[in-house]
């Protein structure tokens, strides 16, 4: 059985009006074309301000199939204007002191070297996006035995290194990601000062970049209260004088088929989504929908169409 997304979405007349008004106000604009009498004019939209993208973790990563690699690149060029680059620490420095930024770095699956990604983006008018400076879930194993003071020093070295290579190439720097997840905790991650340290240090090394915070899908489901965990730690950091320019909100509808209807009620309730967006809008920061997953449970056309 394929699920028809249109039948799952919960909406009403007021919400639909808000959506249509938003499209008119935010997604459209005016322009003027000056012509001479009798001239025939064709106008084609070649790009847009709305940033629509994906990760490019499979760049030159499809083994022994150059044709598929080229198809992947062509689709990226055709469809997206922003791309997430894999700055996960365990893949940029899997062995202490040996980094993997250069194009000729040793291959790691779904972790193409950053220089390769930057080159592809620059050649094809795609904005690169960094993920993520201090994402504890992907700290390298060798970091987990370090003391808090050592971890601070290594984090600063990492930021200095990334800043010197890429600060002028990547507009948005994602500083922390998925802080509400328990996995991958180093000693410093458990410290109350972790978030403040990361954002103050990021401000030092990326003064001209947009600093983004990012969090997991559960933030949409707890929108009944304005003091959910994510909002609370954003507010706390802003009150401490930290700089957060953009708020990332993931939207992964990861649920098994047999429980899909039951588990997705809030995630497909447009009123619920507006509650969450309005809650975070009060901070006056740019909101970025950073990650999206809508599953297709079969390869049937109907199921894939619902996913699309």
N, C-alpha and C positions, 0 to 999 in steps of 0.2 A: 504494500500500500504506500503510495506517495502522498505526502501532505501538501495541500494547497495553502500556501502562505496567506493568500488573500482571505481564506476562510478562518485562519488562526488569529489574524490581527484584530484586536479589540479597539474600536473607535466609536465616535459619535459625531453629530453634526457640528458641534462647537469645536471639537478637535480638528475635524477636516477643514473648517474655515480658518483656523489658526495656521494649519499647514499651507493652505493656498495663499493666505496673506503673507506668510513668510517667504514663499517662492517669489511673489511679486516684489517684495521689499528687498530681498537679499540675493536672489539668484538672477535678477534681470537688471538691465540697464539700457540707457538710450545711447545712440550714436547717430552721427550725421554723415551722409554720403553726398558729396557735391559732384554733379555731373553736368555735362554740356547737353543741350537739346538733342534728342535722338540717340544718345549713347545707350548701349546695353550694358548693364552692370550685374555681375554675379558676386555675391558675398558668401564666403565660406568661413565658418569658425574654425580656426586652427589650434587655438589653445584657450584656456579659461583660468580665472583666478581660483576657482574651487580646486583644492588639491585632492587628487584622487590617486591612490597608489597601492602598493603592496610591498612585501619584502622581496629582495632579489637574491635570496639565499641559494638559488639553483643556477646562478650565473656560471656558465662553463662547468657545471657539476654533473651533467648527465653523461655517465661513462660510456665510452666507445660508440657514441652516436652523435657525430657532428651535425647531422641534419636536425635532430631534436634540439640541440643547443642553439642552432641558428633560429629555429622556429620560436623558441622561448624568447630570444632576444627581440625578434620581430614583434611578438605580441606585447612585450614590455614597451617597446617604442610606440606602438600603436595605441595602447590603452592607458598608460599612466603618466603622471607628471611629477610624482614624488615617490621615493623608494627608501625603505628601511634597510640600513646597513648593519651587519652583525658585529658590533663592537663588544661582544661578550668577552669578559676578561679571560675565561678559560680557553678561548680560541684565539685571542690576540696575543696571549702570552701563556701558552699551555705549559711551558717549562720556564721556570724562573730565569729572567734575564734574556730569554730568546723570544723575540716578538715575531708576529706574522702579519705585518702590514704590507710588505713589498709584494709585487705581482708574482714573483717567482717563489713565494713561500711554499712550504710543504702543504699539500692538500689536506683539508679536513672537510668531511661531508657536510653540505649545507652551510659552510662557513668560508665563502670565497674571500680572498685577501682584500682588505679595504682599498688598497691602491687600484686594484682591478675594478672594483665597484665604482670608485670615484671617476675613473677614466670613462667607464661606460656611461655614467650619468652625465658627465660634461659633454661627451660627444653627441648625446641625444636629447639635450635640453630637459633632463630630469633632475629635480631637486633631491639631493641626498639627505637622509635624516639619520641621526645617530641613535642607536639603542644598545646599551645604556651604560653610563659611566659607573654607577654604583649598584648594579643589579646583583644582589647577594646570592640569588639562585644560581648564578653562573660564575661565581668566583672560582679561580683555579684551586685544585686540591692543595697545592703547596701553600696557599694563603691561610688555610684553616688551622695551622699550627702556630701562627704568628700571635704575638701579644697585641693588645689594643694599640699601644704606641707604635709598634712596627706596622700595623695595618694602616694607621693614619699616614705614616711616612710613605708606604707603598701606594696608597690612594693618591697622595699628592704627586708622586712621581708619575703615576699613570695619567693624571689629568694634564700635567705639564707636557708629557710626551704627546698625547692626543692633540692638545691645543697647538703645539708647535707645528704639527703636521697638517691639521685639518680645520682649525678654527676659522680660517678665511674661506673655507670651501663648503662648510655645512651650516646652514642657518639655524637649525634647531638642534639643541643638545638635550637629550633625555637624561636626567640626572639619576633619579631613583625609579624603580619599577617594582610593582607587586610587593610592597612592604607588608601587606596583610597576610602574605603566605608564610608558613612556618619553615619552609625548606631552606637549606643552605646557610644556616645562621653561623657566622663567625662570632668571635667574642665581642668585637666592636659593634656588630649589628644589633646585639642585645642591649647596647648602651643607650640611655635616654638622649644622649647628645649626637647620635649617629646622623639623623636627618639634617640637623642644623649644621653639623660639620660639613656634610656633603654639599649643601647648597651654598654655604659661605665660600667654600673652596672653589666650587664651580663658578661662582661669580668672579672670583679672582682670576681664574684662567680663561674664562669665556665671557669677558665683559661686554662684548658686542653681539653675542649670540642670544637667541631666545632659549630660556631654560624651561624645560617641561618636566612635569611630574606625571606618573602614569600608574594606573591601578586596574585591578581585576574586575570581572563582570558583576560580582555581587553588589557593586555600588548602585546598580539600577534597581535592585530588588529591595533595598532598604530606604527608599526615597520618602517613606512616610514621615521620617524624622530628619530635621536639618542638621543633626549632630552625629550622623553616622561616622564610623571610624576614619574614613578617607577625608571627609570634610573637616573633621576635628584636627587631624594632623596637618592638613594644609593651613588651616587657620592658625594653629600653634606656630608653624614656621613663619608665616607672614607677620605674626605678632612679635616674633623674635628678630624681625628685620631681614629675614631671608628673602631672596628674590626668586619668585616663581612667576613666569610669564605666561605659561600655558598649562592647562589641566587636561591630562590625557584620560580617556574613558574607554576601556575595552568593552567589546560586545561579542562575546563568544557564546553561542547557544549550543554548548556541548552537552547533549543529553541523549541517552540511548533511545532507540526507536520506540520501545514498548512503554517508556515513561515520558515520551516527548510532549504529548498534550498536557499532561499533569504538570510537568516541570517548567513549561514555557509560558504559563499564563501571564506572569508579570512582564516577562521579556518581550511579549508581543502585544502588551497593553500600551497603546500610544499615550494615554493619559499618564500612566506610570512613568514612561520615558520622559515626558515633559516635566513631571514633578522633579525628577533627578536633574535634568538640565537646568531647570529654574533654580534649584538649590545651589548648584555650582556656579551659575551665572552671577549670583550675589557677590562673588569675589571680584568681579570685574576683569576677569582674565579670559584670554582666548580659550575656547574649549575645542579639543581635538578628539575625534573618534579615532583612536589609534590602531585598533585591531578589531577585525570582524570575522566571525565564522558562522555561517549558516550551513548545516550539513545536508547532504543529499544521501539518502540511505540506499539508493540503487543507482544504476547507470541508465535507467529508463529516461526517455526524453521528458516525461511529465515531471519526474522528480528533479531532474537537473534544471528544468524551467522554473520550478518553485525556488530552487536555490538561487538561480540568477535573479 
